[in-house]
């Protein structure tokens, strides 16, 4: 049928699926064992949410299902591409993926603690930084006592590695 015979109000707006955290092209999707478990729990939650949709209007129900289906598809792709790196298998004396680290800003004496994790697990409130974040890249490979000059905008911070735990 020609588009000219379709009522404007009968046309559905496309469902917009929010993107997941970006992984740069060519970068492996590393995750901690905990990060992979969180992805699987998220998928189960979406499956439960989809099965319990109680919207009566067919159009709205279809849109809600489409949104959840889109999220599940992106999540399934992320799980499929995940490569688990176990923190205990990393070099224990240097900063690697999965490390809990403590840094000291030598200019301000401020202490900063965080864990280096996968992009989906990253959460600044929980002190988890993605391995692709500039600060994580800057300190990777460093050992206790070493310093790194971390450029942040126009400022360069001199950071000392105080602690590494796995």
Number of C-alpha atoms within 10 A of each C-alpha: 5 5 7 7 7 10 8 9 7 8 8 10 8 9 14 11 13 10 10 12 12 9 17 9 6 6 8 12 18 24 28 20 14 14 20 20 13 14 19 15 12 14 19 13 13 17 14 11 14 18 10 9 12 10 11 8 9 9 12 12 15 14 17 18 17 17 18 19 16 17 19 19 13 16 20 15 11 17 18 10 13 18 16 15 17 15 20 11 11 15 13 14 14 20 26 27 26 27 23 20 21 18 23 19 18 13 10 10 11 10 14 14 15 20 26 28 29 29 21 21 20 19 15 11 8 10 14 20 25 26 24 18 13 13 16 19 16 16 22 16 14 17 18 16 11 13 19 18 14 17 13 10 6 6 9 12 17 16 25 22 22 17 18 20 15 18
